[in-house]
Structures are given as C-alpha cells and as structure tokens.
C-alpha cells in the first residue's frame, strides 16, 4: 500500500493566506474596546511567530503600553510565593 505524496500549497497561496490572516487580526485589534482578549492573544502570537518585534521609542504606542504596565519586582514576588 503506497501513500500518496502530501501536496503543499504554492508560495502564492501562502502569501494570500498570510495576508488574509494579518488583515483579519488588524481589523479585530482596531475595534478597540470590542477586541477580545483572544483576539489580542492571537495577534501577539502571530507577531511572535513571524519574528516581528518593536522598540519602545519615547511617545510611540509601544512606549505608552510600557508606561501602563506595572513594573514587576521579582524579589517581591518570590517572597510572597515562598512566604
């Protein structure tokens, strides 16, 4: 019994799918308050899997996000966890 070879998509199909997924994620994130946590998680994972990163430059969106995320004191967390 022989197995049929697995067919792979073409580069054009991959590019079309990549573009469609990216466009859909952008649309969902732009919804703002209507954007779900799952939408944000999917967008973050998509960026990560595509090796996309950013730099928090004074005043840009990433810098604004950095400013609202509380600083984590790992020593304080360790003390609270370990008593």
N, C-alpha and C positions, 0 to 999 in steps of 0.2 A: 504494500500500500504506500503510494508516494503522496507526499504533501505538496499542495500547490504553493508556489512561491508567494510570499506576502507582498502585496502591491503597496508601494509607497506613493504618497502624494507628490505632486510636482512642486517645484520651487514657487511657481506662480500660485498654486493652491495654498501653500504655506503662507506666502505673503498676504494673500487675500484674507485668510483666517486670522493671521496676526493683526492685520489692520482692523478687521471687524471686532475682535475681542478688545483691542485697545480703544477703539471708538466707543464701544458699549460701556467700558469702565469709565472713560472720561465723562460720558453722558450721565452716568449714575452719580459720580462724585460731584459733578457740577450742580446736582439737585440740592446740595447743601443739607438743610435740616431733614429732608426726606431721604437722604442717603443712609442706608442701613450700616450697621457695624460689619455685617457680612460683605457688603459692597466695598467698604474701606479695606477690609482684610484681603479681599480678592485683588484689589488694586495694588496693595502693598506687596503681596506675593508675586503679582505679575511683574512689578518693577524689579523685585529681587531676582526673579528667575531670568530676567532679561539684562541683568547686571547694570541696572540704572540706579545711580545714586546722585545725591545733590550736596551742595555746600551751603551752610547757613551763613550767608553774607548779610551784613547789617541792613535790616529793613526788608529783606525778601520774605516770602511766605514761610520758608523753612526756618528762618530766624525767628519769626513770630511764633511758630509752633514750638520751637525750642524754649522760648520765654514762658510759655504757659504750662509746659510740662514740669512738674516739681522735680527738684534735684533729689537724687537718691543717695542717702548716706548708708553705704553698705555695712559699715560697722554698727550703726544703729539697728539695722535690720537683723544682723547676726545676733546682737544682744537680745532683741525681742524674741527671736526664734528660739535661741538657746537658753533664755532666762537669765 
